[in-house]
Amino acid sequence: MKVLVATDKPFAKVAVDGIRKVIEDAGYEMVLLEKYGDRQNLLAAVADVDALIIRSDVIDEDVFAVAPKLKIVVRAGAGFDNVNLAAATAHGVCVMNTPGQNSNAVAELALGLMVYAVRNFYNGTSGTELKGKRLGIHAYGNVGRNVARIAKGFGLQISAYDAYCPDSVMEADGVKAVHSAEELYAENDIVSLHIPATPETKQSINYALLNRMPKGALLVNTARKEVINEDELIQLMNDRTDFKYVSDVMPNANDKMVELFEGRYFSTPKKMGAQTAEANINAGIAAAHQIIGFLKDGITKFQVNK
């Protein structure tokens, strides 16, 4: 069995070494393709492999069509919208993610972005403190729960909305459960976004929802840019000069927003949420273990295509 690690943005060396050890200890062969640039290099590399570990690499019908032996793809990370699940299913390929491995890294970044924003991007002027502010967490999965854990140390008042998470889970963490996005946005000074990009959520963060937030509101996005209706966000920020937006996913309209909203808008130049040594190692090694579990024992615990 051959396992390909294909990462245009490579894992750290220590992560690669850990992945290799897991795979080779199981008796399989590991092939490494890093910084491949030209997509043809990826298509050539997958031709004879049984399993594939990726990061943000796009895996679509073109890949599945030239990989007849491929049985499993594991996306090292929580998001998996870079993999065409329908195409994978059509080709009989199992797709997994590694939920939870990057969660603390993303949550720490979210709180860092909050501090950066309320302190006026460290521009030398007087800002505000997080203590006593109301924080709404939109989606209470692995990242959202870590945000809540860290936010308690800042003295934030925390509530959350997640249609798929029982109130009891939130309440056990000392988090107030609310029952609609509209309620969450209306009741909080800061909202931290952790929803996936799905047909239901894309473009769902719009003018009407954001305009429910109180004066001096802050939206923090460490999720996906597709969930934001950018035209309506820009309209809102034009209409409300009190509103700030900070993001770990650069909007398509970044240049326009930089020009229009100096002092109220910031985006990282590339997605940084999972860019820590610890997350890099954890996600990569988890992906390797999941591939071995699937190939040896048929374990499909983290399968995302059914």
VEXDREN-2710 file (C-alpha; in Angstrom, 1 decimal):
% VEXDREN-2710
k/r/px/py/pz
1/MET/0.0/0.0/0.0
2/LYS/1.3/3.5/-0.9
3/VAL/0.3/6.7/0.9
4/LEU/1.0/10.0/-0.7
5/VAL/1.4/13.2/1.4
6/ALA/0.7/15.9/-1.2
7/THR/1.0/19.4/0.3
8/ASP/1.6/22.5/-1.8
9/LYS/2.0/24.3/1.6
10/PRO/4.2/21.7/3.3
11/PHE/3.9/20.3/6.8
12/ALA/6.7/21.1/9.2
13/LYS/9.6/18.6/9.0
14/VAL/8.8/17.2/12.4
15/ALA/5.2/16.5/11.3
16/VAL/6.4/14.8/8.1
17/ASP/8.8/12.7/10.1
18/GLY/5.9/11.7/12.5
19/ILE/3.6/10.9/9.5
20/ARG/6.3/8.8/7.9
21/LYS/6.9/6.8/11.1
22/VAL/3.2/6.0/11.6
23/ILE/2.9/4.9/8.0
24/GLU/6.1/2.9/7.8
25/ASP/5.6/1.3/11.2
26/ALA/2.3/-0.1/9.7
27/GLY/4.2/-1.6/6.9
28/TYR/3.1/0.9/4.2
29/GLU/5.1/3.1/1.8
30/MET/5.0/6.9/2.1
31/VAL/5.6/9.2/-0.8
32/LEU/6.1/12.9/-0.3
33/LEU/5.1/15.6/-2.8
34/GLU/5.7/19.2/-1.5
35/LYS/5.5/22.6/-3.1
36/TYR/4.3/20.9/-6.3
37/GLY/3.1/24.2/-7.9
38/ASP/1.9/22.9/-11.3
39/ARG/-1.2/20.8/-10.8
40/GLN/0.0/18.3/-13.3
41/ASN/2.6/17.2/-10.8
42/LEU/-0.2/16.3/-8.3
43/LEU/-2.1/14.4/-11.0
44/ALA/1.0/12.4/-11.9
45/ALA/1.7/11.6/-8.3
46/VAL/-1.7/10.2/-7.4
47/ALA/-1.8/7.7/-10.3
48/ASP/-0.7/4.7/-8.3
49/VAL/-1.4/5.5/-4.6
50/ASP/-3.9/3.9/-2.2
51/ALA/-4.3/6.8/0.2
52/LEU/-3.7/10.6/0.2
53/ILE/-3.0/13.1/3.0
54/ILE/-3.6/16.8/2.1
55/ARG/-3.9/20.2/3.7
56/SER/-5.6/22.9/1.7
57/ASP/-4.9/21.2/-1.6
58/VAL/-7.9/21.0/-4.1
59/ILE/-8.9/17.4/-4.7
60/ASP/-11.6/17.2/-7.4
61/GLU/-12.9/15.0/-10.2
62/ASP/-9.7/15.5/-12.2
63/VAL/-7.7/13.9/-9.3
64/PHE/-10.1/11.0/-8.7
65/ALA/-10.3/10.3/-12.4
66/VAL/-6.5/9.5/-12.6
67/ALA/-6.2/7.7/-9.3
68/PRO/-7.9/4.3/-9.8
69/LYS/-6.4/2.7/-6.7
70/LEU/-7.2/5.6/-4.4
71/LYS/-9.3/4.4/-1.4
72/ILE/-9.1/7.3/1.1
73/VAL/-8.3/11.0/1.3
74/VAL/-7.7/12.6/4.7
75/ARG/-7.7/16.4/4.9
76/ALA/-5.4/17.3/7.8
77/GLY/-7.6/19.9/9.4
78/ALA/-11.2/20.6/10.2
79/GLY/-12.5/22.2/6.9
80/PHE/-12.9/19.9/3.9
81/ASP/-14.5/22.2/1.3
82/ASN/-11.4/21.8/-0.9
83/VAL/-12.4/18.2/-1.6
84/ASN/-15.2/17.4/-4.0
85/LEU/-17.2/15.0/-1.9
86/ALA/-19.7/14.0/-4.6
87/ALA/-16.8/13.1/-6.9
88/ALA/-15.1/11.1/-4.1
89/THR/-18.3/9.2/-3.4
90/ALA/-18.8/8.5/-7.1
91/HIS/-15.3/7.0/-7.3
92/GLY/-15.8/5.0/-4.1
93/VAL/-13.3/7.0/-2.1
94/CYS/-13.7/7.7/1.6
95/VAL/-12.9/11.3/2.7
96/MET/-12.1/12.2/6.2
97/ASN/-11.0/15.3/8.1
98/THR/-9.2/15.5/11.5
99/PRO/-11.6/17.5/13.7
100/GLY/-10.2/19.0/16.8
101/GLN/-6.5/18.9/16.0
102/ASN/-6.3/22.6/15.0
103/SER/-9.0/23.8/17.3
104/ASN/-6.9/25.4/20.0
105/ALA/-4.7/27.2/17.5
106/VAL/-7.7/28.7/15.7
107/ALA/-9.3/29.7/19.0
108/GLU/-6.1/31.4/20.2
109/LEU/-6.0/33.4/17.0
110/ALA/-9.6/34.4/17.3
111/LEU/-9.0/35.9/20.7
112/GLY/-5.8/37.5/19.5
113/LEU/-7.8/39.2/16.7
114/MET/-10.3/40.4/19.2
115/VAL/-7.6/42.1/21.3
116/TYR/-6.0/43.6/18.2
117/ALA/-9.3/45.1/17.1
118/VAL/-10.5/46.5/20.5
119/ARG/-7.1/48.1/21.0
120/ASN/-7.5/49.9/17.7
121/PHE/-4.9/47.7/15.9
122/TYR/-2.2/49.0/18.2
123/ASN/-2.2/52.4/16.5
124/GLY/-1.3/54.3/19.6
125/THR/-4.8/55.5/20.5
126/SER/-7.0/54.5/23.4
127/GLY/-9.0/51.4/22.9
128/THR/-11.2/49.3/25.1
129/GLU/-10.9/46.1/27.1
130/LEU/-12.5/42.7/26.5
131/LYS/-13.4/42.2/30.1
132/GLY/-17.1/42.6/30.7
133/LYS/-17.9/42.6/27.0
134/ARG/-20.5/40.2/25.6
135/LEU/-19.1/37.5/23.2
136/GLY/-21.4/35.4/20.9
137/ILE/-20.0/32.2/19.4
138/HIS/-21.6/31.3/16.1
139/ALA/-21.3/27.4/16.0
140/TYR/-20.2/25.5/19.1
141/GLY/-18.0/22.8/17.7
142/ASN/-14.4/22.1/18.6
143/VAL/-13.1/25.6/17.8
144/GLY/-16.1/27.4/19.4
145/ARG/-15.6/25.4/22.6
146/ASN/-12.0/26.4/22.8
147/VAL/-12.9/30.0/22.2
148/ALA/-15.3/29.8/25.1
149/ARG/-12.6/28.3/27.3
150/ILE/-10.1/30.9/26.6
151/ALA/-12.6/33.8/26.6
152/LYS/-13.5/33.0/30.2
153/GLY/-10.0/34.0/31.2
154/PHE/-10.6/37.5/29.7
155/GLY/-13.8/37.9/31.7
156/LEU/-16.1/37.9/28.7
157/GLN/-19.8/37.2/29.0
158/ILE/-20.3/34.3/26.6
159/SER/-23.3/33.0/24.7
160/ALA/-23.5/30.6/21.7
161/TYR/-25.8/29.5/18.9
162/ASP/-25.5/26.1/17.2
163/ALA/-28.6/24.4/15.9
164/TYR/-26.9/21.0/16.2
165/CYS/-25.5/21.3/19.7
166/PRO/-27.7/20.6/22.7
167/ASP/-28.2/23.5/25.2
168/SER/-26.9/21.2/27.9
169/VAL/-23.4/21.0/26.3
170/MET/-23.1/24.8/26.3
171/GLU/-24.6/25.2/29.8
172/ALA/-22.1/22.6/31.2
173/ASP/-19.4/24.9/29.9
174/GLY/-20.9/28.0/31.6
175/VAL/-22.1/29.3/28.2
176/LYS/-25.6/30.7/27.6
177/ALA/-27.4/29.0/24.8
178/VAL/-29.4/31.1/22.4
179/HIS/-31.8/29.7/19.8
180/SER/-31.3/31.8/16.7
181/ALA/-28.6/33.6/14.8
182/GLU/-30.7/36.8/15.1
183/GLU/-30.8/36.5/18.9
184/LEU/-27.0/35.9/19.0
185/TYR/-26.1/38.9/17.0
186/ALA/-28.6/41.2/18.7
187/GLU/-27.3/40.3/22.2
188/ASN/-23.5/40.5/21.7
189/ASP/-20.8/43.2/21.3
190/ILE/-18.5/40.7/19.6
191/VAL/-19.4/37.7/17.4
192/SER/-16.9/35.0/16.6
193/LEU/-17.7/33.0/13.5
194/HIS/-17.0/29.2/13.4
195/ILE/-19.6/28.0/10.9
196/PRO/-18.6/25.8/7.9
197/ALA/-19.2/26.9/4.3
198/THR/-22.2/24.9/3.2
199/PRO/-25.1/25.6/0.8
200/GLU/-27.1/26.8/3.9
201/THR/-24.4/29.1/5.3
202/LYS/-22.8/30.6/2.3
203/GLN/-23.6/34.4/2.1
204/SER/-25.7/34.0/5.3
205/ILE/-23.8/36.6/7.3
206/ASN/-25.5/39.6/5.7
207/TYR/-26.6/43.2/6.3
208/ALA/-29.8/42.3/8.2
209/LEU/-28.0/40.0/10.6
210/LEU/-25.0/42.2/11.3
211/ASN/-27.1/45.3/11.7
212/ARG/-28.7/43.7/14.7
213/MET/-25.4/44.1/16.6
214/PRO/-25.1/46.9/19.1
215/LYS/-23.0/50.1/18.6
216/GLY/-19.3/49.4/18.6
217/ALA/-19.8/45.9/17.3
218/LEU/-17.0/43.6/16.2
219/LEU/-17.2/40.6/13.9
220/VAL/-14.3/38.1/14.0
221/ASN/-14.1/35.5/11.2
222/THR/-11.7/32.6/11.5
223/ALA/-14.1/30.3/9.5
224/ARG/-14.6/30.7/5.8
225/LYS/-14.9/33.8/3.6
226/GLU/-17.8/32.3/1.6
227/VAL/-20.1/32.6/4.6
228/ILE/-19.9/36.4/4.4
229/ASN/-22.0/38.4/2.0
230/GLU/-19.2/40.8/1.1
231/ASP/-21.3/43.4/-0.7
232/GLU/-23.7/43.6/2.2
233/LEU/-20.8/43.7/4.7
234/ILE/-19.3/46.7/2.9
235/GLN/-22.7/48.4/2.7
236/LEU/-23.1/47.9/6.5
237/MET/-19.7/49.2/7.3
238/ASN/-20.4/52.3/5.1
239/ASP/-23.6/52.9/7.0
240/ARG/-22.2/52.1/10.4
241/THR/-18.9/53.7/11.1
242/ASP/-18.8/52.0/14.6
243/PHE/-18.6/48.5/13.1
244/LYS/-15.3/46.6/12.9
245/TYR/-14.4/43.4/11.0
246/VAL/-11.3/41.3/11.4
247/SER/-10.7/38.1/9.5
248/ASP/-8.4/35.2/9.1
249/VAL/-9.8/34.7/5.6
250/MET/-9.0/37.5/3.2
251/PRO/-12.2/38.7/1.4
252/ASN/-12.3/39.0/-2.3
253/ALA/-12.9/42.7/-1.8
254/ASN/-9.8/43.1/0.5
255/ASP/-8.3/46.0/-1.5
256/LYS/-11.5/48.0/-1.4
257/MET/-12.1/47.3/2.3
258/VAL/-8.5/48.4/3.1
259/GLU/-9.1/51.7/1.3
260/LEU/-12.6/52.3/2.7
261/PHE/-12.3/51.1/6.3
262/GLU/-8.9/52.1/7.7
263/GLY/-8.8/51.5/11.4
264/ARG/-11.9/49.3/11.3
265/TYR/-10.8/46.3/9.1
266/PHE/-8.0/43.8/9.1
267/SER/-7.3/40.5/7.4
268/THR/-4.4/38.2/7.7
269/PRO/-2.6/37.9/4.3
270/LYS/-3.2/34.2/4.3
271/LYS/-5.2/31.9/6.5
272/MET/-3.2/31.6/9.7
273/GLY/-5.6/29.8/12.1
274/ALA/-3.9/26.4/12.0
275/GLN/-0.4/27.8/11.4
276/THR/1.2/26.7/14.6
277/ALA/3.9/24.0/15.0
278/GLU/1.6/22.1/17.4
279/ALA/-1.5/22.1/15.1
280/ASN/0.7/21.2/12.1
281/ILE/2.1/18.2/13.9
282/ASN/-1.2/17.1/15.5
283/ALA/-3.3/17.2/12.3
284/GLY/-0.7/15.5/10.2
285/ILE/-0.1/12.6/12.6
286/ALA/-3.9/12.2/13.2
287/ALA/-4.4/12.0/9.4
288/ALA/-1.8/9.2/9.2
289/HIS/-3.4/7.2/12.1
290/GLN/-6.8/7.6/10.5
291/ILE/-5.5/6.2/7.2
292/ILE/-3.9/3.2/8.9
293/GLY/-7.1/2.6/10.8
294/PHE/-9.1/2.7/7.6
295/LEU/-6.8/0.5/5.5
296/LYS/-6.2/-2.1/8.2
297/ASP/-9.5/-2.2/10.1
298/GLY/-12.1/-0.3/8.0
299/ILE/-12.5/2.5/10.6
300/THR/-14.6/5.3/9.2
301/LYS/-15.2/7.4/12.3
302/PHE/-14.3/10.8/10.7
303/GLN/-15.7/10.1/7.3
304/VAL/-17.4/13.2/5.8
305/ASN/-18.9/11.7/2.6
306/LYS/-21.5/9.1/3.0
END
